[in-house]
Each structure stands twice: as C-alpha cells, then as structure tokens.
Amino acid sequence: MTKAVTAISPGYLLLALLAQLVCLTIAAYRWQLIVNRLGFKAPFAFYLGSYFKGAFFNQGLPNSIGGDGVRIYNCAKVTGSAEDAFFGVFIDRVIGLAGLLLLNIVALLLNRTLLPAHIYYPLFSPDKKLICCSGCNDQQVPFYTLLKQAPGNFLRDKAVRLPTRCR
C-alpha cells in the first residue's frame, strides 16, 4: 500500500484536490440557492464553510450523512429553524441524487457496455416493459419511452409521443 501511495504523481494529486475543491464549491453554491428560496439569506462564505465541515464529517464518520447533520445544525443555529434547515439539506440531497441518476443514464446511453446486456436491454429497449414508471391515468409507460420524451434528449427525433391526455 505504501508503494502505491508513494507512486502517485504529485501533479495528479494536486489535480484531484483541485477537482474536489471545485466540486465542493459548486455544491455549496447549489445549497445556497436552495436555502435562499426557503427565505434564508447568508453570505456564500457561510455555506462554503458549512459544506467543508460537512465533507469532513462525511469522510471521518462511518456513515454518509454525518455531514448533513452538521450542515443542518449550522443552518439551524443561524436561522433558528431546524425544520427549514432540514428541508434545505434534504432538497439539496435529492437534487444531488437526481443529478447522479441523470449522469448515469447518459453514460449508459453513450456506452452500453457499462452494464451487462441482461440488465441494460430491459432498461433501454423500446420493446421491453420490464422496468417502467407510473404514467398518467394509472397507465404504465416504459422507462425508455420516458427517456425519449425528455427535453433536449438526442433520441427526440425517434421519440414515441405519449397520448395527448397524458401531456
């Protein structure tokens, strides 16, 4: 293990550190936008500091939500409302998860070998309805069809339109 650590190029290590700092800064800005919509105004430095504290606890504790507790505590201490602080962090988490899901879907559409065929094709085949989402009027719409309906999707030219009553 020591050999592997000492073999790391300092340039790559610095690049990884810079990428982590940029990601945390963008995430702190996203959290600021969310909490501002809830009526809490604070300088960006507050959100950035709180996000860095949260990241420290996420890495140091044996769970992945310890940092969220720190962010809720910091925000509640300033706002006086633990409920609003919780909702701000919760919404931030949900948006982050949605972003990861979107990135995964795009990666799978661009490189279908990321998943074994017996998993990939039921998800993205227009003929299969094994994985589906609930549509309107309690009808089942295949996941693939929903993907093709996404605005700006590169599959739009081949899209199958949903029934008019569902729009």
Buried (B, 14 or more C-beta within 10 A) or exposed (E): EEEEEEEEEEEEEEEEEEEEEEEBBEBBBBBBEBBEEBEBEBEEEBBBEBBBBBBEBBEEEEEEBBBBBBBBBBBBEEBEBEEBBBBBBEBBBEBEEEEEEEEEBEEBBEEEEEBEEEEBBBBBBEEBBEEBEEBEEEEEBBBBBEBBBEEEBEBEEEEEEBEEEEE
